[in-house]
Amino acid sequence: MTVKMPRPSSSMMEITPFGLILACLLTASSCGHSGGVSAAGSADAPLRAAVVQVRRTPLSNTLSIAGEFLPYQEVELHAKVAGYIKNINVDIGDRVHRGQVLAILEIPELTAELQAASAGVRHSQEEITRAQNEVSRAEAEHAALHAACARLKRASDARPGLIAEQELDDAMAKDRASGAQVDAAKSALAASHQQLEVSQADREHYSALSEYSRITAPFDGVVTARYADTGSLIQAGTSNVSSQPVVKLSQVNVLRLRIPVPESLAVSVRDGDSVDIHAKATGQHLTGKVVRSTASLDRSTRTMQVEVDVPNGDYKLTPGMYADVSLRIQSAPNALTLPVQAINRGADKATVLMVNSKNDVEEREIHTGIEGSDRVQVLSGLNEGDRAIVGNLGAYRTGEHVDPRPSPMAEEGYDSGKGPQ
């Protein structure tokens, strides 16, 4: 049996290999045109921009720096007079009180001079007594001679020629001489009084020097060094520049915390600024206030020395220890602020890329104030509520239309109403 296959139609016979190739090319062109439209649509979409609002927050500028504890007072005690150490009553580490006797000097020469001065006072007192008696004798003699002269003169006046002129002249001369003797005795008495004052001054001088044989503490403190032992010869501190001190005394119940403030912040430090202190050696956390400063820069370090008085009644802190110090130099309780990531700093100005109400980028020049750890005060150029681009500022151009999105990174650590944490 023979099976006959149908013959192909004329339309099927017209499809050639060239036609198949052309059909594929047209299909590919159509697919490429469709992809181009999609890409163009993506290119027209606005660029996303992370923004943050300008807000009012409390802001402070804190300087973190190392400070050193120093004694409130420290002095090396010298002897004012030369002598031998008779007794020394303290050693290093001893706590002493003001007026306490630390050492006693033995000064034989000074003892002899004090005795001589005391004898001089007694001699002057005896001289005064003798001079007073001399004045009394001279006054009595003058009174007798003056009375005799007066009687002769009255008799001569009553009966002229009764008294010889020679006798009358002799009586008057003796009267005047006795008066001069009285004046001389009084002058000698005054000189004796003056000599007594000199003798008393000498005695007080040597008595004061004798008091310097007792070396006492000028304030409450701790003995930090001892330079002499019993029997040591100590030179007078006033006459010998290289004289050796007896002990060194430091007041440590109150310490000075000395802080070197850099030149850039020195003008902002004021007495009364708050200070947080962490003593690393003891683990203590303390607070204080700036009480004094040098008001000038150290030329070698370009820093200003600032001091805080730290009570140390329990003596846990020791001079020479270091502490981590946080000094709040500037503060503004209601400052207009931005994150530091939103500010573009140039050589002579600071700018911000802000997004206006039409979501277009604008560049604004601003003036900044206090700079905290993560936010900066804006003094001018922006208003509260303005939106500023934060991060990757070089990716945006002025006038560019953007899609603003709130930045969680810029708001990190911000507690509404309290500012940066």
C-alpha positions as MATLAB code, in Angstrom:
seq = 'MTVKMPRPSSSMMEITPFGLILACLLTASSCGHSGGVSAAGSADAPLRAAVVQVRRTPLSNTLSIAGEFLPYQEVELHAKVAGYIKNINVDIGDRVHRGQVLAILEIPELTAELQAASAGVRHSQEEITRAQNEVSRAEAEHAALHAACARLKRASDARPGLIAEQELDDAMAKDRASGAQVDAAKSALAASHQQLEVSQADREHYSALSEYSRITAPFDGVVTARYADTGSLIQAGTSNVSSQPVVKLSQVNVLRLRIPVPESLAVSVRDGDSVDIHAKATGQHLTGKVVRSTASLDRSTRTMQVEVDVPNGDYKLTPGMYADVSLRIQSAPNALTLPVQAINRGADKATVLMVNSKNDVEEREIHTGIEGSDRVQVLSGLNEGDRAIVGNLGAYRTGEHVDPRPSPMAEEGYDSGKGPQ';
ca = [
       0.000    0.000    0.000;
       1.418    3.332   -0.969;
       0.974    6.421    1.249;
       1.101    9.807   -0.484;
       2.402   12.779    1.445;
       0.771   16.244    0.852;
       2.782   18.777   -1.044;
       3.778   21.985    0.819;
       1.886   25.166    0.040;
       3.355   28.041   -1.874;
       3.394   30.287    1.273;
       5.537   27.853    3.170;
       7.880   27.597    0.274;
       8.552   31.450    0.447;
      10.333   31.384    3.935;
      14.070   31.403    3.369;
      17.101   31.408    5.746;
      17.640   35.169    5.061;
      14.151   35.850    6.266;
      14.759   34.011    9.490;
      17.903   36.099   10.187;
      16.107   39.373    9.518;
      13.281   38.386   11.824;
      15.739   37.726   14.650;
      17.457   41.094   14.166;
      14.144   42.948   14.323;
      13.229   41.113   17.513;
      16.562   41.993   19.163;
      16.191   45.670   18.188;
      12.746   45.729   19.698;
      14.068   44.196   22.949;
      16.956   46.703   23.135;
      14.613   49.659   22.658;
      12.440   48.437   25.496;
      15.470   48.151   27.856;
      16.577   51.683   26.979;
      13.318   53.158   28.093;
      13.637   51.448   31.477;
      17.139   52.775   31.981;
      16.098   56.297   31.090;
      13.286   56.136   33.586;
      15.770   55.157   36.375;
      18.155   57.974   35.442;
      15.426   60.610   35.835;
      14.670   59.610   39.476;
      15.992   62.231   42.065;
      19.085   61.331   44.081;
      18.410   60.398   47.671;
      19.923   62.654   50.354;
      20.234   61.961   54.098;
      19.160   65.143   55.928;
      18.940   66.337   59.498;
      16.999   69.248   60.928;
      18.627   72.205   62.651;
      17.565   71.940   66.303;
      18.074   73.694   69.601;
      19.940   71.610   72.156;
      22.078   72.193   75.245;
      25.722   72.268   74.152;
      29.043   72.520   75.931;
      32.676   72.416   74.931;
      34.633   69.993   77.079;
      38.413   69.754   77.227;
      39.723   66.312   78.227;
      43.308   66.486   79.425;
      45.675   65.086   82.043;
      46.361   67.137   85.187;
      48.861   66.726   88.020;
      48.270   66.973   91.758;
      50.659   69.314   93.589;
      50.954   70.321   97.255;
      48.930   73.373   98.181;
      52.028   74.718   99.933;
      55.554   73.352  100.072;
      58.585   74.805  101.843;
      62.095   73.822  102.848;
      62.720   74.951  106.433;
      66.153   76.479  107.088;
      67.759   77.626  110.313;
      68.112   81.402  110.544;
      71.135   81.039  112.826;
      74.020   78.608  112.637;
      74.180   75.858  115.206;
      74.144   72.145  115.935;
      71.028   69.996  115.822;
      70.275   69.226  119.458;
      67.006   67.378  118.810;
      65.078   66.551  115.635;
      61.587   65.373  116.432;
      60.190   64.308  113.037;
      60.961   62.044  110.106;
      59.608   61.636  106.589;
      55.901   60.825  106.458;
      55.118   62.402  109.827;
      52.016   64.594  109.917;
      52.602   67.786  111.847;
      50.517   70.745  112.978;
      51.134   74.447  112.737;
      53.472   75.642  115.506;
      54.778   72.169  116.301;
      58.505   72.087  117.140;
      60.297   70.051  114.486;
      63.922   70.536  115.609;
      65.948   72.377  118.256;
      69.384   73.906  117.635;
      72.156   74.256  120.197;
      73.911   77.661  119.812;
      76.370   78.374  122.678;
      77.566   81.698  121.216;
      74.040   83.000  120.970;
      73.345   82.046  124.580;
      76.372   84.054  125.711;
      75.337   87.056  123.615;
      71.848   86.935  125.085;
      73.283   86.891  128.599;
      75.540   89.845  127.747;
      72.581   91.794  126.364;
      70.571   91.083  129.498;
      73.500   92.310  131.626;
      73.653   95.453  129.490;
      69.991   96.132  130.250;
      70.617   95.791  133.974;
      73.652   98.083  133.756;
      71.628  100.708  131.900;
      68.931  100.530  134.539;
      71.546  101.117  137.249;
      72.925  104.051  135.283;
      69.472  105.563  135.141;
      69.153  105.269  138.911;
      72.538  106.915  139.407;
      71.662  109.694  136.949;
      68.360  110.324  138.727;
      70.201  110.657  142.023;
      72.682  113.014  140.406;
      69.838  115.173  139.144;
      68.345  115.268  142.629;
      71.712  116.253  144.193;
      72.316  118.942  141.548;
      68.815  120.338  142.023;
      69.269  120.499  145.829;
      72.633  122.222  145.528;
      71.250  124.629  142.991;
      68.302  125.433  145.257;
      70.635  126.262  148.208;
      72.990  128.425  146.151;
      70.101  130.161  144.438;
      68.476  130.970  147.813;
      71.779  132.353  149.210;
      72.265  134.512  146.127;
      68.731  135.832  146.427;
      69.215  136.789  150.105;
      72.452  138.665  149.362;
      70.810  140.501  146.513;
      67.842  141.545  148.691;
      70.189  142.759  151.459;
      72.273  144.711  148.944;
      69.174  146.272  147.523;
      67.898  147.185  151.019;
      71.173  148.752  152.231;
      73.478  149.646  149.363;
      77.114  149.095  150.192;
      76.345  146.576  152.941;
      77.353  143.607  150.726;
      80.586  143.739  148.812;
      80.166  143.609  145.074;
      82.707  140.756  144.852;
      80.732  138.639  147.272;
      77.520  139.317  145.379;
      79.124  138.404  142.038;
      80.501  135.148  143.482;
      77.059  134.179  144.796;
      75.429  134.851  141.430;
      78.141  132.836  139.599;
      77.645  129.876  141.907;
      73.897  130.106  141.324;
      74.315  129.941  137.549;
      76.880  127.115  137.799;
      74.569  125.019  139.937;
      71.785  125.567  137.426;
      74.081  124.318  134.682;
      74.876  121.277  136.813;
      71.173  120.495  137.032;
      70.837  120.662  133.235;
      73.896  118.413  132.815;
      72.493  115.875  135.266;
      69.191  115.825  133.413;
      71.015  115.309  130.096;
      72.948  112.410  131.625;
      69.667  110.936  132.819;
      68.193  111.178  129.294;
      71.333  109.538  127.879;
      70.951  106.717  130.389;
      67.368  106.184  129.254;
      68.524  106.012  125.641;
      71.259  103.565  126.541;
      68.654  101.426  128.265;
      66.601  101.373  125.060;
      69.684  100.296  123.108;
      70.413   97.557  125.630;
      66.816   96.379  125.534;
      66.894   96.322  121.721;
      70.051   94.201  121.821;
      68.442   91.835  124.265;
      65.293   91.546  122.116;
      67.482   90.942  119.059;
      69.359   88.071  120.643;
      66.204   86.778  122.258;
      64.537   86.659  118.822;
      67.553   84.859  117.390;
      67.358   82.462  120.281;
      63.749   81.704  119.314;
      65.036   80.702  115.864;
      66.862   77.847  117.534;
      63.435   76.193  117.592;
      62.341   75.232  114.057;
      58.532   75.057  113.966;
      55.949   74.077  111.347;
      54.396   77.106  109.588;
      51.274   75.118  108.589;
      49.634   71.702  108.927;
      51.348   69.247  106.629;
      53.481   66.192  106.046;
      57.272   65.962  106.283;
      58.410   64.874  102.824;
      62.181   65.136  103.308;
      64.668   65.224  106.187;
      68.142   66.581  105.532;
      69.813   66.603  108.996;
      70.346   64.359  111.985;
      71.184   64.975  115.630;
      74.587   66.673  115.925;
      74.605   68.038  112.367;
      76.050   71.506  111.924;
      73.494   73.746  110.211;
      74.530   76.994  108.573;
      72.383   80.101  108.790;
      70.053   80.274  105.802;
      70.283   84.077  105.612;
      74.066   84.245  105.258;
      74.831   81.181  103.169;
      73.063   80.647   99.855;
      74.104   77.001   99.734;
      72.992   76.279  103.300;
      71.282   72.954  103.843;
      67.641   72.906  104.961;
      66.558   70.854  107.948;
      63.282   69.394  106.625;
      60.827   69.853  103.758;
      57.164   70.289  104.636;
      54.170   69.935  102.277;
      50.544   70.858  102.875;
      48.527   68.005  101.373;
      45.154   68.197  103.135;
      44.288   70.385  100.147;
      45.970   69.774   96.783;
      46.356   71.912   93.699;
      45.284   70.135   90.510;
      47.274   71.893   87.779;
      45.866   71.669   84.237;
      47.706   72.830   81.076;
      45.072   74.459   78.848;
      46.034   74.819   75.153;
      46.426   78.272   73.657;
      43.316   77.896   71.479;
      41.065   77.450   74.533;
      42.904   79.586   77.081;
      40.770   82.685   76.463;
      37.591   80.684   77.197;
      38.609   79.504   80.679;
      37.004   81.408   83.541;
      37.183   81.107   87.312;
      34.257   78.982   88.451;
      34.181   76.670   85.392;
      33.159   73.135   86.376;
      35.714   70.340   86.349;
      35.211   66.563   86.490;
      38.209   64.701   87.914;
      39.104   61.022   87.747;
      42.134   60.081   89.823;
      43.439   57.011   88.025;
      45.637   55.759   90.873;
      42.839   55.681   93.468;
      39.795   55.403   91.205;
      38.163   58.440   92.833;
      35.716   60.588   90.865;
      35.656   64.177   92.079;
      34.211   67.493   91.006;
      35.606   70.971   91.427;
      35.835   74.442   89.995;
      38.604   76.513   88.474;
      39.899   78.833   91.211;
      42.945   80.479   89.587;
      45.080   80.622   86.464;
      48.371   82.154   85.407;
      46.581   84.438   82.903;
      49.590   84.021   80.597;
      50.980   81.328   78.317;
      54.086   79.261   78.896;
      56.241   80.114   75.892;
      57.794   76.669   75.709;
      54.519   74.687   75.755;
      52.039   77.364   74.577;
      49.697   76.424   77.414;
      48.125   78.319   80.310;
      48.318   76.772   83.767;
      44.895   76.473   85.434;
      44.435   75.249   88.999;
      41.634   73.518   90.897;
      41.734   73.137   94.694;
      40.925   69.533   95.643;
      40.186   68.654   99.326;
      42.257   65.703  100.539;
      41.304   65.302  104.163;
      41.668   61.503  104.022;
      45.171   61.812  102.486;
      44.320   59.276   99.751;
      45.666   61.530   97.009;
      49.393   62.092   96.834;
      51.285   64.961   95.168;
      52.651   63.819   91.819;
      49.618   61.696   90.919;
      47.929   62.297   87.570;
      44.216   62.639   86.921;
      41.985   62.606   83.849;
      40.274   65.990   83.787;
      37.179   67.086   81.870;
      36.959   70.860   81.873;
      33.682   72.356   80.667;
      34.976   75.518   79.087;
      31.942   76.854   77.186;
      28.240   76.108   77.487;
      24.987   77.218   75.865;
      21.721   75.828   77.307;
      19.646   76.514   74.144;
      22.040   76.518   71.206;
      21.065   76.129   67.551;
      23.058   73.056   66.527;
      23.941   70.696   63.689;
      25.867   67.422   63.602;
      29.516   67.878   62.724;
      28.989   65.599   59.666;
      26.763   68.255   58.068;
      29.420   70.987   58.006;
      31.926   71.422   55.190;
      34.933   73.383   56.442;
      37.086   75.340   54.032;
      40.195   77.388   54.500;
      38.344   80.511   55.611;
      34.677   79.569   55.949;
      32.191   76.856   56.874;
      29.284   75.876   54.612;
      26.231   73.623   54.757;
      24.248   71.988   51.936;
      20.618   72.582   52.853;
      17.476   71.282   51.160;
      14.846   73.942   50.539;
      11.068   73.559   50.435;
      11.253   72.423   46.767;
      13.814   69.740   47.684;
      16.555   71.587   45.802;
      20.098   71.785   47.157;
      21.344   75.185   48.365;
      24.774   76.028   49.769;
      24.741   78.264   52.862;
      27.706   79.856   54.578;
      27.409   79.669   58.366;
      29.240   80.977   61.402;
      29.891   78.443   64.145;
      30.333   78.793   67.896;
      30.749   76.123   70.553;
      31.910   72.756   69.225;
      30.917   69.682   71.184;
      31.931   66.090   70.575;
      29.277   65.476   67.890;
      27.386   68.747   67.371;
      28.338   72.314   66.525;
      26.582   75.561   67.424;
      25.301   77.597   64.463;
      25.470   81.314   65.167;
      24.137   82.533   61.812;
      23.196   81.285   58.341;
      20.467   78.788   59.282;
      17.165   78.789   61.123;
      15.599   76.232   63.406;
      13.913   73.506   61.368;
      16.041   73.927   58.239;
      17.132   70.649   56.645;
      20.811   70.060   56.014;
      22.447   67.203   54.125;
      24.644   65.092   56.334;
      27.483   62.900   55.076;
      28.980   62.444   51.566;
      28.618   66.162   50.836;
      30.773   65.952   47.695;
      28.078   63.913   45.898;
      25.658   66.871   45.670;
      25.631   70.078   43.641;
      23.877   73.393   44.192;
      20.460   73.457   42.454;
      20.216   69.668   42.229;
      16.827   68.159   42.962;
      17.042   65.461   45.644;
      14.857   63.044   47.531;
      15.446   63.992   51.229;
      15.310   61.198   53.766;
      15.816   61.649   57.566;
      19.232   60.386   58.592;
      19.212   57.972   61.556;
      22.986   58.324   61.790;
      22.728   62.077   62.378;
      20.062   61.620   65.056;
      21.925   58.839   66.883;
      22.236   59.632   70.589;
      19.791   62.550   70.411;
      17.125   62.619   73.088;
      14.378   65.112   72.319;
      14.575   68.082   74.639;
      17.902   67.029   76.154;
      20.318   67.273   73.283;
      23.201   64.923   72.480;
      23.814   62.247   75.054;
];
